[in-house]
Amino acid sequence: MQKSHLFTPGPTMVPGDVALAGAKDMIHHRTDQFKAIYEKVAKQLKVLFETKQPVLVLLGSGTSAMEAAVDAIVAPGEKMITFNGGKFGERWGKIGKTLGCVVHEVQYGWDDCADTAKLEQALKDCPDAVAVFCQLNETASGIGNPVKELAEVCHKADKLIVVDGISGLSAMKCPMDEWGLDVVLTGSQKGLMLPPGLAMIALSEKAIAKMGGHPARIWYNDLRAALKNDEKSTHAWTSGVSLYQQLSVALDMMLAEGIDNIIHRCHVQGDAVRAAAKALGLELLNAKSPGDVLTSILMPDNVKASELAKYCRGHWGIYFAAGQDDYKDKIIRIGHLGYQDHFETIMAIAAFEMAMKHFGAEIELGKGVKVAQEILMADLEEQEKKAASAG
C-alpha cells in the first residue's frame, strides 16, 4: 500500500472534504444557486486578501492572473520594472514583452532577494516605469521578498506595485490594504488546498483607474469584463462550477483556522525544515531571505536532486520538487504550506534523510528529525498555553 503525500510547492494536498465538494451534482452557473456560492466566496476572499476591494476569480492557473495583471496595468509601449530572481520572476518579463510592454528587468542570483536598494536603482534607471512587478515568494528558490518595504518605495515614487502571491499568499503575511498593494494575485493549487484551475486577483482603486486608460490585449481573462460581471455576482464566461464548490469548502476551513494561525503554522514548519537541513550539515539556497512556502536544500555533489525526488515518490509516495534550470539537480524543494500538519513535516524530513542515506550522503539518520521535533513540540506546547490562558 502506498499513499501520496505532496510536499511540493504546488499542487499541494487536497483535504477530503474539499475533494468531495468537487463531486457534488453539477449546477448551472447562471442560477441563483450558483450566485449564492459566488457571493459567499467573494466575501471570504476579501478576508484572505485582507482587502475591501473586490477579488476576481479567473478560470486558469496562476499564470492567467499574471497575464491579466500586465494587460490591465501596463499599456503597449509603457515601461514596467520586473524583479527576476527565479523562473517566476522571469515570467513577469516574458509576459510583458509578449504584450508589447517595455520591460526593465532587475536580474539577480536565485540565492538573493528583491530589496529596496535594487528597486531604488531600477527607478533611477527607468524613472518613467508605470509599475513594479515582484513575487511575495519566488517558488523556484524559496526566497521571500520584502513586499511591504518595496511597496513603501513605490508609494514615494508614485508607482503601482503588483505582487505575485501565487505560492506565497496564505503562507506568508501580505495584507493588501494595510501595505497599500495595487494588485495581488494567487492560484488555487497552493495554499488554498485546491486542484489547479482557478486564479484570484484583487486590484486597488488606483489599479482599476489605470486599467481603464487603455484597451485590452487579451479577451478571455480581460479584467475589465471580469470586474463588470463581478458587480452582478457572475462571471463573464462559464464558471468553474465544481472548483468553486471546492473553493467554498476550502475557505470555510481556512477561515475557521484563522489566516494568522495558518501563516504561523507555515512559518514554524519552515523553521523546522530549515533547522533539520542545517543539523544534517546541509546549506540552504534561500538562506538569505527564507520564505515560508518552501525550503530549498542544496545537495551534496554526489546526490542528484531529481533522482532523490524520484526515489521518494517511487518508494513512499513522498513528493518533493527538484530544482529548475541550472538548479535542476542541485536543490530539493520541500514545501510547508496548505493542508500540512506538523507531524507530516516530520514525515517529510524522515523520508528526506532516508533517501539521502540511500544515495550515499554522509548524514546521521534521525539528526534532522530530532531538531525538527523539538521545534514543533515547543510550538505545540506554546499553543496549548495560549489556549489555556484564553480560557
Residue pairs with C-beta under 8 A, 6 or more apart in sequence:
2 316
2 317
3 317
4 13
4 317
4 319
5 13
5 316
5 317
5 318
5 319
5 344
5 347
5 348
6 12
6 13
6 319
6 335
7 318
7 319
7 320
7 334
7 335
7 336
7 340
7 344
7 348
8 319
8 320
8 321
8 333
8 335
9 139
9 142
9 167
9 190
9 293
9 294
9 321
9 333
9 335
9 337
10 139
10 166
10 167
10 187
10 189
10 190
10 196
10 335
11 189
11 190
11 195
11 196
12 189
12 190
12 191
12 193
12 335
12 337
12 338
12 339
12 340
13 193
13 338
13 339
13 340
14 193
14 194
14 195
14 246
14 339
15 193
15 249
15 250
15 253
15 339
17 249
17 253
18 193
18 194
18 246
18 249
18 250
18 253
19 246
21 242
21 245
21 246
21 248
21 249
22 195
22 242
22 243
22 245
22 246
23 242
24 242
24 245
26 241
26 242
27 33
27 34
27 241
28 34
28 241
29 234
29 235
29 238
29 239
29 241
30 234
34 239
34 241
34 244
35 233
35 234
37 244
37 245
37 248
38 233
38 234
38 239
38 244
39 233
40 248
41 57
41 244
41 247
41 248
41 251
42 54
42 55
42 230
42 233
44 248
44 251
44 252
44 255
45 55
45 57
45 200
45 202
45 251
46 52
46 53
46 54
46 55
47 255
47 259
48 55
48 169
48 170
48 251
48 254
48 255
48 259
49 55
49 169
49 176
49 184
49 200
49 202
50 174
50 175
50 176
50 177
50 178
50 259
51 175
51 176
51 177
51 184
51 202
52 177
53 176
53 177
53 202
53 203
53 204
53 205
54 202
54 203
54 227
54 230
55 200
55 201
55 202
56 200
56 201
56 202
56 203
56 223
56 226
56 227
56 230
57 198
57 199
57 200
57 235
57 240
57 244
57 247
58 64
58 65
58 68
58 198
58 199
58 200
58 201
58 221
58 226
59 197
59 198
59 199
59 235
59 237
59 238
59 239
59 240
59 243
60 197
60 198
60 199
60 221
61 187
61 189
61 196
61 197
61 199
62 164
62 166
62 185
62 186
62 187
62 190
62 199
63 91
63 199
64 199
64 221
65 166
65 185
65 186
65 187
65 199
65 200
65 201
65 221
66 91
66 92
66 95
66 164
66 166
66 185
67 95
67 99
67 218
67 221
68 199
68 201
68 218
68 221
68 222
68 223
68 226
69 133
69 162
69 183
69 185
69 201
69 223
70 80
70 92
70 95
70 96
70 99
70 101
70 133
70 162
71 99
71 216
71 217
71 218
71 221
71 222
71 223
72 183
72 203
72 207
72 210
72 211
72 216
72 223
72 224
73 80
73 130
73 131
73 160
73 162
73 182
73 183
73 207
73 210
73 211
74 80
74 96
74 99
74 101
74 130
74 131
75 101
75 130
75 213
75 214
76 99
76 100
76 101
76 214
76 217
77 100
77 101
77 102
78 101
78 102
78 129
78 130
79 101
79 102
79 103
79 104
79 126
79 128
79 129
79 130
80 92
80 96
80 101
80 102
80 103
80 104
80 129
80 130
80 131
80 132
80 133
81 104
81 105
81 106
81 119
81 122
81 123
81 126
81 129
81 131
81 132
81 133
81 159
82 89
82 92
82 93
82 96
82 103
82 104
82 105
82 106
82 132
82 133
82 134
83 89
83 92
83 106
83 108
83 114
83 118
83 119
83 132
83 133
83 134
83 135
83 145
84 90
84 92
84 93
84 105
84 106
84 107
84 108
85 107
85 108
85 109
85 110
85 112
85 113
85 114
85 135
85 138
85 141
85 143
86 110
86 135
86 138
86 139
86 140
86 141
86 143
86 324
87 139
87 140
87 324
87 325
88 135
88 138
88 139
88 140
88 164
88 166
89 114
89 134
89 135
89 138
92 103
92 133
92 134
92 164
93 103
93 105
96 102
96 103
96 133
97 103
99 217
99 218
100 217
104 122
104 125
104 126
104 129
106 114
106 118
106 119
106 121
106 122
108 114
108 118
110 138
110 140
110 141
110 143
110 285
110 327
111 141
111 143
111 285
111 286
111 287
111 288
112 143
112 288
112 289
113 138
113 143
113 144
113 145
113 146
113 288
113 289
114 134
114 135
114 145
114 146
114 150
115 145
115 146
115 149
115 150
116 146
116 149
116 150
116 152
116 153
119 132
119 150
119 153
119 154
120 153
122 129
122 132
123 129
123 153
123 157
123 159
129 159
130 159
130 160
130 210
131 159
131 160
131 161
131 162
131 182
131 210
132 150
132 154
132 159
132 160
132 161
132 162
133 162
133 164
134 145
134 147
134 150
134 161
134 162
134 163
134 164
135 143
135 145
135 163
135 164
135 168
136 144
136 145
136 147
136 163
136 164
136 165
136 167
136 168
136 169
136 172
136 174
136 291
137 143
137 144
137 145
137 165
137 167
137 168
137 171
137 172
137 291
137 292
137 293
137 294
138 144
138 145
138 291
139 166
139 167
139 293
139 294
140 323
140 324
140 325
140 327
141 285
141 286
141 296
141 327
142 284
142 285
142 286
142 290
142 291
142 293
142 294
142 295
142 296
142 333
143 286
143 288
143 289
143 290
143 291
144 168
144 172
144 286
144 289
144 290
144 291
144 292
144 293
145 289
145 291
146 289
147 161
147 163
147 174
147 179
147 181
148 179
150 161
151 161
151 179
151 180
151 181
154 160
154 161
155 180
160 182
160 183
160 204
160 206
160 207
160 210
161 180
161 181
161 182
161 183
162 182
162 183
162 185
162 207
163 174
163 181
163 183
163 184
163 185
164 185
165 174
165 184
165 185
165 186
166 185
166 186
166 187
166 190
166 199
167 187
167 190
167 191
167 293
167 294
167 337
168 174
168 186
168 191
168 291
168 293
169 184
169 186
169 190
169 191
170 186
170 190
170 191
170 192
170 254
170 259
170 262
170 263
170 337
171 190
171 191
171 262
171 263
171 266
171 291
171 292
171 293
171 336
171 337
171 338
172 263
172 266
172 291
172 292
172 293
173 263
174 181
174 184
176 184
176 202
176 204
180 204
181 204
182 203
182 204
182 206
182 207
183 201
183 202
183 203
183 204
183 207
184 201
184 202
185 199
185 200
185 201
185 202
186 192
186 199
186 200
186 201
187 196
187 198
187 199
187 200
188 194
188 195
188 196
188 197
188 198
188 199
188 200
188 243
188 247
189 195
189 196
189 197
190 293
190 337
190 338
191 262
191 266
191 293
191 337
191 338
192 247
192 250
192 251
192 254
192 338
193 250
193 253
193 254
193 338
193 339
194 243
194 246
194 247
194 250
195 243
195 246
197 240
197 243
198 240
198 243
198 244
198 247
201 223
203 211
203 223
203 227
208 227
211 223
211 224
211 227
212 224
216 222
216 223
216 224
216 225
220 237
222 236
225 236
226 235
226 236
228 236
229 235
229 236
254 262
263 292
265 342
266 292
266 293
266 336
266 337
267 292
268 342
268 375
268 376
268 379
269 292
269 336
269 340
269 342
269 345
269 376
270 290
270 291
270 292
270 293
270 294
270 295
270 336
271 375
272 336
272 342
272 345
272 346
272 349
272 371
272 372
272 375
272 376
273 295
273 334
273 336
273 345
273 348
273 349
273 372
274 284
274 290
274 295
275 368
275 371
275 372
275 375
276 349
276 352
276 368
276 369
276 371
276 372
277 283
277 284
277 295
277 297
277 368
278 284
278 371
279 367
279 368
279 370
279 371
280 353
280 356
280 363
280 364
280 367
280 368
281 362
281 363
282 297
282 298
282 299
282 300
283 297
283 298
284 290
284 295
284 296
284 297
284 298
285 296
285 297
285 298
285 327
285 331
286 295
286 296
292 336
292 337
293 335
293 336
293 337
294 321
294 333
294 334
294 335
294 336
294 337
295 333
295 334
295 336
296 323
296 327
296 331
296 332
296 333
297 331
297 332
297 333
297 334
297 352
298 330
298 331
299 305
299 308
299 329
299 330
299 331
299 332
300 361
300 362
302 359
302 360
302 361
303 356
303 359
303 360
303 361
304 329
304 359
305 322
305 323
305 327
305 328
305 329
305 330
305 331
305 332
306 322
306 328
306 329
307 329
307 359
308 320
308 322
308 332
308 352
308 355
308 356
308 359
309 319
309 320
309 321
309 322
309 332
311 355
311 358
311 359
312 318
312 319
312 320
312 351
312 352
312 355
313 319
316 351
318 347
318 348
318 351
320 332
320 333
320 334
320 348
320 352
321 332
321 333
321 335
322 328
322 329
322 331
322 332
322 333
323 329
323 330
323 331
323 332
323 333
332 352
334 348
334 349
334 352
336 345
342 376
342 379
342 380
345 372
345 376
346 369
346 372
346 373
346 376
349 368
349 369
349 372
350 369
352 368
353 363
353 365
353 366
353 367
353 368
353 369
354 365
356 363
357 363
357 365
